[in-house]
Amino acid sequence: MTETQSDIRLPPGLIDAVLYLVSTGPVPLGGYSLAEMVAVDAVVDFLDEMPSAEEVAEAVRSLAARQLLVALPGTDRLQVRGDLGIAVVFQQRARSVIDARVTGTEPGEPWRTLLLPQPEGVVLEVLIDALGVHELSLREIDESLRRLREQLPTGSPEGDSADPDQVLAAAERSALVTITQYSASGSTETAELSADIVLARRDGRLYVFTRDPEDPERLVSQGLDGGEVLELIRSLAGPGAYGEGDMHSNAESVRTGHIAKVRAMIMRRLHRGEPTTV
């Protein structure tokens, strides 16, 4: 982040207007570099490494030249405008994130997807490609989860126990999905829940692992299929990951069967830990 602070001001009613647009179809919000995202304090909590100060300074100049960052008279604050400002507002409204990293992707495919569910059943979707371009859009949660499923490994579910190291070493495609729920107080965000799901495709078989509640360093095979993985992701991401029309039915499916057992195992491990600041 630059020494100045960013400020997002939206006219009254704009959130409702944007949500209505999402109900008619995806709302693209543009593509931005990592440094441009950092310059407006977006996705910072989900970064593996920060761009240099020089890269951020250049990003500020680029955004200012496009009138996406404007200095507020008489202050040291910068106002974020346009589609980028809308994206930052929707990020600030989110209280959970679905972070999926995929290996074995083809050229042109995103290697990382961030989904930030909103209370109204829509999601801020961030796709990151090999060049580091962050493609932002607002979509209904069902559509974004369908798109995510297309990125994740597929295959016939493997229910037998398997060595995760051997499976991952020989996998044609693998993914790590981390679901985090968090609370915010001012600029401090505190993780209240964080769970990992590991997927791998080998020889047409889909392997799904989660962490052992007794030994978090150990991965345990769960035998879930692709649809069950998405339902588990929904349940761990919280109410914002459900569309208004399917919240009840999906919540019921989570509470029964294999998914409920896996979720209970994950929650049992998480309840032993303390919240951490992210």
Residue, then its C-alpha position, 0 to 999 in steps of 0.5 A: m500500500t502507498e503512504t496515502q490511504s485509499d477511499i471508496r465512496l459510492p452513491p446511495g443505491l449503487i450496490d442495489a443497482v450493481l446487484y440487479l445487473v448481476s442478476t441479468g448476467p456477469v458484470p466484468l470489472g476489468g483486469y489489473s496487475l498485482a501492483e495495481m491491486v495492492a495500490v488500492d489495498a485489494v486482495v492484500d490479505f491473500l498475497d504470497e508476496m508483495p510487489s516492490a515499492e517501485e512497482v506500486a508507485e508505477a501502478v499508482r501513476s497508471l491508475a491516476a492517469r486512467q482517473l481510477l485514483v483521484a486525490l481528494p482536495g485538502t487530504d492525503r487520501l486517494q479516491v478509488r473510482g470506476d469499476l475498480g472502486i466497485a470491486v474494492v467495495f465488494q471485497q470489503r463487504a465479504r467475510s469469507v474467501i474461497d482460494a483455489r490454486v490449480t497445477g497442470t493448467e493449460p495456457g490461457e487458463p487461470w492458475r488461481t481463483l479467488l471467490l469472495p461471497q456476498p450476503e446476497g448470493v453473488v460473488l466477487e470473482v478474481l481470476i489470476d493467470a500466469l502473467g499475474v493479471h487479475e481479472l475481476s467480475l461479479r457473478e451469481i455464486d452458482e455460476s462462479l462455483r460451476r466455473l470453479r468446478e471446471q478448473l478443479p481436477t475431475g474423475s471417478p471418486e476414489g474411496d480407498s485410502a491412498d498415499p497423498d504424496q504418491v498421488l500428488a507426485a503422479a497427478e495430471r492435475s491437482a488443486l489446493v482449495t482453502i476456505t477462510q471465514y474472517s471478521a473485520s475490525g477496522s483494518t484488522e481481519t481475523a480468521e475464524l475458520s480456515a480449512d484446506i481441501v486437496l484434489a488430484r486426478r490420476d489415471g482418471r480417478l479423483y482423489v480428495f483429501t482433507r487434514d486429519p483432525e488428530d494430526p493436521e500435517r497428515l492428509v486423509s482421503q475422503g472419497l468425495d465426488g466433484g459435486e460433493v466437493l462443491e457442497l463442502i466448499r459452500s458449507l465451509a464458506g458460510p451463508g454468502a456462498y448460497g444463492e437465495g433460491d437454493m440456500h435451504s436445500n443445499a444446507e439440508s444436503v450438507r447436514t446429511g450423509h458423507i459431506a456432513k461427516v467430513r465437515a464435522m471432522i474439519m470443524r472438530r479440528l478447527h475448534r481446537g485452534e485459536p483465531t489468527t490475524v490475517 
